[in-house]
Every structure is written in C-alpha cells, then in structure tokens.
Amino acid sequence: MKHFAKSVEQQQSGLFMPRVTKLDKHKFVAYLDTRIDHLWSMDLQGQPVRICKKRKSAEKAALALLAEAMRQRQAQPSA
C-alpha cells in the first residue's frame, strides 16, 4: 500500500512508527513502535494492538493507531 509506505517514511524521524507483521497464514498484527534515542522499542503495554485478516486492513489499522497516538500526545500538557 503506497499510502502506508509514505506514512512510514514520514515517521522515520517522529516518535512513533507504525508496523505490520505477519502472525499466521491469514493473521497480521498492527502496532506502533516508540522511539528511544536512536532505537525503536515495541511497547505493547502502552500501545494498543490490532489483529487483522488481511495486510491491507492491518496497514490501515496501523495508520489509525498512529493517528490516535499523535492525538493523545498533542492533548497531553508539556511539562
């Protein structure tokens, strides 16, 4: 999906990275990685995960998770 690839490219310098991974023959998982310095961490305790039957729907779910995480981050007051 071109839109997903462009979003991932744009997020390379951001705080969150949308990811899609194949779990099984017909199961894909969508989640977000969080930037820690120059590394990425899969923080499953803090971020929701979506399981989908098709890669395309998992990519859409990953982008939705990214949008929600960005909204939550902007809503938090900076200390």
C-alpha positions in Angstrom: 0.0 0.0 0.0 1.7 3.2 -1.2 0.0 5.4 1.5 1.3 3.2 4.3 4.8 3.3 2.9 4.8 7.1 2.6 3.5 7.4 6.2 6.2 5.1 7.5 8.8 7.1 5.5 7.5 10.4 7.1 7.5 8.9 10.6 11.2 7.8 10.4 12.1 11.0 12.4 9.0 11.0 14.6 8.3 9.5 18.0 6.0 6.6 16.7 6.5 4.1 13.9 3.5 2.2 12.5 4.4 -1.5 12.0 2.6 -4.5 10.4 3.8 -8.0 11.0 2.5 -11.4 9.7 1.5 -13.7 12.5 0.0 -16.6 10.7 -1.3 -17.5 7.2 -4.3 -15.2 7.5 -3.4 -13.0 10.5 -1.5 -9.7 10.6 -0.8 -7.6 13.6 -0.7 -3.8 13.5 1.1 -1.9 16.3 3.3 1.1 17.0 7.0 1.2 17.9 8.2 4.0 20.2 11.5 5.8 19.6 14.0 5.6 22.4 17.1 7.7 21.4 18.2 6.1 18.1 16.5 2.8 18.8 12.9 1.6 18.4 11.0 -0.3 21.2 7.8 -2.4 20.7 5.9 -1.1 23.8 2.9 -3.4 23.9 1.9 -2.4 27.4 1.4 1.3 26.5 0.1 0.9 23.0 -2.9 -1.0 21.6 -2.5 -3.8 19.0 -4.9 -4.7 16.2 -5.1 -8.2 14.6 -6.5 -8.3 11.1 -7.1 -11.0 8.5 -5.6 -9.0 5.6 -2.4 -7.0 5.2 -4.2 -4.0 3.7 -6.6 -3.8 6.7 -3.7 -4.2 9.1 -1.9 -1.3 7.4 -5.0 0.9 7.7 -5.3 -0.1 11.4 -1.6 0.8 12.0 -2.2 4.2 10.5 -5.3 4.7 12.7 -3.2 3.7 15.7 -0.6 6.2 14.7 -3.2 9.0 14.3 -4.7 8.2 17.7 -1.3 8.2 19.4 -0.4 11.5 17.8 -3.7 13.0 19.0 -3.1 11.7 22.6 0.4 13.1 22.5 -0.8 16.5 21.4 -3.5 16.5 24.1 -1.0 15.9 26.9 0.3 19.1 28.5 4.0 19.5 28.2 5.9 19.7 31.5 
